[in-house]
Amino acid sequence: MERCPVCRATLADSTTCRRCGSELASAIQAQTEARRLLQKAVSALATGRPAHAARLATASSQLDYTPLAVAIKNFVEHRRDTEQENSANTFTENTEGNAV
């Protein structure tokens, strides 16, 4: 965490903001967990588990919003939609010649 989420002061290596005195240990812990979940999401995506990657990215973004988490969720959603369209098109192509 580079800035205090309360007053936006630049943070040093402390869990308390030097300007406003906010205790930031919980926020820092949440951000650390969000990064861990995001790393697992990238790994899940790389190993062919897109649904799991989307769940992990969602959990990560609930703790700390990042563009990467959103990109993973959007990628998986787009991929799923494309697969469903392709599946529907294949079904239509296969049944067109079989009219009764």
C-alpha positions as MATLAB code, in Angstrom:
seq = 'MERCPVCRATLADSTTCRRCGSELASAIQAQTEARRLLQKAVSALATGRPAHAARLATASSQLDYTPLAVAIKNFVEHRRDTEQENSANTFTENTEGNAV';
ca = [
       0.000    0.000    0.000;
       1.546    3.246   -1.143;
      -1.012    5.749    0.148;
      -3.319    6.001    3.120;
      -6.862    5.168    1.967;
      -8.244    7.787    4.397;
      -6.142   10.900    3.719;
      -4.030    9.784    0.710;
      -0.738   10.586    2.466;
       2.309    8.709    1.227;
       2.974    5.808    3.584;
       6.266    4.808    5.113;
       6.974    1.340    6.492;
       4.385    1.676    9.238;
       0.905    0.326    9.829;
      -0.220    3.732   11.108;
      -0.616    6.767    8.849;
       1.763    9.543    9.901;
      -0.684   12.260    8.843;
      -4.131   11.155   10.052;
      -3.188    8.388   12.480;
      -5.373    5.731   10.827;
      -4.500    2.159   11.746;
      -3.843    0.386    8.434;
      -2.860   -3.142    9.482;
      -6.206   -4.635    8.388;
      -6.147   -2.791    5.068;
      -2.582   -3.912    4.399;
      -3.525   -7.478    5.293;
      -6.522   -7.353    2.922;
      -4.362   -6.043    0.102;
      -1.793   -8.800    0.695;
      -4.526  -11.451    0.589;
      -5.977   -9.892   -2.581;
      -2.587  -10.142   -4.281;
      -2.243  -13.774   -3.195;
      -5.671  -14.599   -4.623;
      -4.841  -12.763   -7.838;
      -1.627  -14.744   -8.256;
      -3.637  -17.943   -7.812;
      -6.154  -16.683  -10.385;
      -3.406  -16.134  -12.954;
      -2.034  -19.594  -12.217;
      -5.496  -21.163  -12.550;
      -6.004  -19.427  -15.882;
      -2.596  -20.586  -17.110;
      -3.378  -24.193  -16.194;
      -6.710  -24.282  -18.005;
      -9.121  -23.663  -15.121;
     -10.899  -20.489  -16.211;
     -13.958  -20.835  -13.938;
     -11.702  -21.204  -10.894;
      -9.624  -18.237  -12.101;
     -12.761  -16.090  -12.335;
     -13.834  -17.028   -8.796;
     -10.383  -16.188   -7.428;
     -10.271  -12.895   -9.340;
     -13.705  -11.985   -7.966;
     -12.581  -12.748   -4.411;
      -9.438  -10.688   -4.980;
     -11.336   -7.693   -6.304;
     -13.670   -7.763   -3.305;
     -10.625   -7.142   -1.118;
      -8.703   -4.789   -3.409;
      -9.943   -3.610   -6.805;
      -7.308   -4.046   -9.525;
      -7.507   -3.802  -13.314;
      -5.923   -7.267  -13.606;
      -8.709   -8.907  -11.593;
     -11.308   -7.222  -13.799;
      -9.420   -8.275  -16.937;
      -9.334  -11.912  -15.830;
     -13.071  -11.907  -15.080;
     -13.858  -10.232  -18.422;
     -11.593  -12.622  -20.325;
     -13.227  -15.687  -18.782;
     -16.721  -14.291  -19.390;
     -15.910  -13.476  -23.025;
     -14.372  -16.917  -23.514;
     -17.454  -18.597  -22.034;
     -19.795  -16.551  -24.230;
     -17.739  -17.356  -27.338;
     -17.747  -21.078  -26.523;
     -21.526  -21.005  -26.052;
     -21.987  -19.247  -29.413;
     -19.709  -21.744  -31.142;
     -21.567  -24.626  -29.528;
     -24.933  -23.241  -30.635;
     -23.648  -22.654  -34.184;
     -22.276  -26.192  -34.383;
     -25.605  -27.599  -33.176;
     -27.498  -25.556  -35.807;
     -25.136  -26.646  -38.575;
     -25.492  -30.302  -37.562;
     -29.290  -30.220  -37.433;
     -29.980  -28.215  -40.604;
     -29.533  -31.226  -42.848;
     -31.680  -33.454  -40.639;
     -35.098  -31.809  -41.144;
     -38.069  -34.172  -40.945;
];
